[in-house]
Amino acid sequence: MDLLNHFQLLARYSRTANQRLYAQCALLDDVEYRRARPGPFGSIHGLLNHLLLADGIWMSRFEGGGETTPALDTVLYHHFPDLRNAREQMDQRITAFFDAADAGVLAKGFSYINNQGKPYRETAPVALAHFFNHQTHHRGQVCVMLAATPVKPPSLDLHRILNP
């Protein structure tokens, strides 16, 4: 498997992992979903918003924009159904981008200003790897938060999702 095929596989995995994660989060009542919890972004709601925001930032960069970075704790959607719908649209955008990508995407570089005002330039392989690693990292944190609720976290193992 070459690197581009690997990223295409990760896009498909990510979509299904997000579907499983959101299905479990949908079982929470609003109080439990928004409850303040130890960890980044303070709640399941805050963390899911951050993950969607970050995916949008990186996808914008991959598509030729995204030179600046908004505050990483920006809440894009206040209501879970709206956030879930936006997540589904983002996952469609991600899979469409990677399905249409050719090897030329791996030769690109991305220049941007991070959320602290520092300029960066990333090579495509590093930026793309970070993109998927960031998703996995934060989905894991949501699972830890879910474990402190009455709702069981989903299994998100890559090999179990791709080969159920």
ZAMARGU-4260 file (C-alpha; in steps of 0.2 Angstrom, whole numbers, plus 5000, padded with zeros to 4 digits):
<rodrens>
0) 5000/5000/5000 | 5007/5017/4995 | 5005/5032/5006 | 4991/5040/4996 | 4981/5023/4998
5) 4985/5023/5016 | 4977/5041/5018 | 4962/5036/5008 | 4960/5021/5019 | 4961/5032/5035
10) 4948/5044/5027 | 4936/5029/5026 | 4940/5023/5043 | 4938/5040/5050 | 4920/5042/5043
15) 4915/5025/5051 | 4923/5029/5067 | 4914/5046/5068 | 4897/5037/5064 | 4900/5025/5078
20) 4906/5038/5090 | 4891/5050/5086 | 4879/5036/5088 | 4884/5033/5106 | 4885/5051/5110
25) 4867/5053/5103 | 4861/5041/5117 | 4867/5054/5131 | 4854/5066/5138 | 4859/5084/5135
30) 4865/5087/5153 | 4877/5072/5152 | 4883/5077/5135 | 4887/5095/5141 | 4893/5090/5158
35) 4910/5098/5163 | 4923/5084/5162 | 4942/5084/5165 | 4951/5084/5148 | 4953/5096/5133
40) 4938/5107/5129 | 4929/5103/5145 | 4915/5092/5139 | 4910/5080/5125 | 4901/5094/5117
45) 4917/5105/5117 | 4928/5091/5111 | 4917/5086/5097 | 4916/5104/5091 | 4935/5106/5092
50) 4937/5091/5081 | 4925/5097/5068 | 4933/5114/5068 | 4951/5107/5066 | 4945/5096/5052
55) 4938/5111/5043 | 4954/5121/5046 | 4965/5107/5039 | 4953/5103/5024 | 4953/5121/5020
60) 4972/5121/5019 | 4972/5105/5009 | 4960/5113/4997 | 4971/5129/4995 | 4965/5140/5009
65) 4966/5140/5028 | 4981/5152/5030 | 4975/5158/5047 | 4969/5148/5062 | 4953/5153/5072
70) 4953/5150/5091 | 4953/5131/5094 | 4939/5131/5107 | 4927/5139/5095 | 4910/5131/5096
75) 4903/5129/5079 | 4886/5121/5084 | 4877/5123/5100 | 4865/5108/5097 | 4870/5090/5095
80) 4859/5086/5079 | 4867/5101/5070 | 4884/5096/5075 | 4881/5078/5070 | 4874/5084/5053
85) 4889/5095/5050 | 4901/5080/5055 | 4893/5069/5042 | 4895/5083/5029 | 4913/5085/5034
90) 4916/5066/5033 | 4909/5067/5015 | 4920/5081/5011 | 4935/5072/5018 | 4932/5055/5009
95) 4928/5064/4992 | 4944/5074/4994 | 4955/5059/4997 | 4946/5048/4984 | 4949/5061/4971
100) 4967/5064/4976 | 4982/5059/4966 | 5000/5057/4970 | 5003/5075/4967 | 4994/5080/4984
105) 5009/5072/4993 | 5021/5084/4985 | 5012/5099/4991 | 5016/5110/5006 | 5005/5120/5017
110) 5009/5137/5024 | 4998/5144/5038 | 4998/5155/5054 | 4994/5144/5069 | 4982/5150/5083
115) 4996/5158/5092 | 5001/5169/5077 | 5016/5158/5073 | 5020/5155/5054 | 5022/5137/5049
120) 5025/5127/5033 | 5021/5108/5033 | 5025/5095/5020 | 5010/5086/5014 | 5014/5069/5021
125) 5017/5077/5039 | 5001/5088/5038 | 4990/5073/5031 | 4997/5061/5045 | 4994/5074/5058
130) 4976/5077/5052 | 4971/5059/5054 | 4982/5057/5070 | 4973/5072/5078 | 4956/5064/5074
135) 4961/5048/5082 | 4968/5056/5097 | 4952/5066/5101 | 4940/5052/5097 | 4950/5043/5110
140) 4947/5057/5123 | 4929/5057/5119 | 4928/5038/5122 | 4937/5041/5139 | 4923/5055/5143
145) 4910/5043/5137 | 4916/5029/5149 | 4911/5041/5164 | 4893/5041/5158 | 4880/5027/5157
150) 4884/5025/5138 | 4897/5013/5133 | 4911/5020/5122 | 4911/5012/5104 | 4925/5001/5098
155) 4935/5011/5086 | 4949/4999/5082 | 4954/5002/5064 | 4955/4984/5059 | 4938/4980/5067
160) 4930/4994/5058 | 4938/4990/5041 | 4935/4971/5043 | 4920/4969/5054
</rodrens>
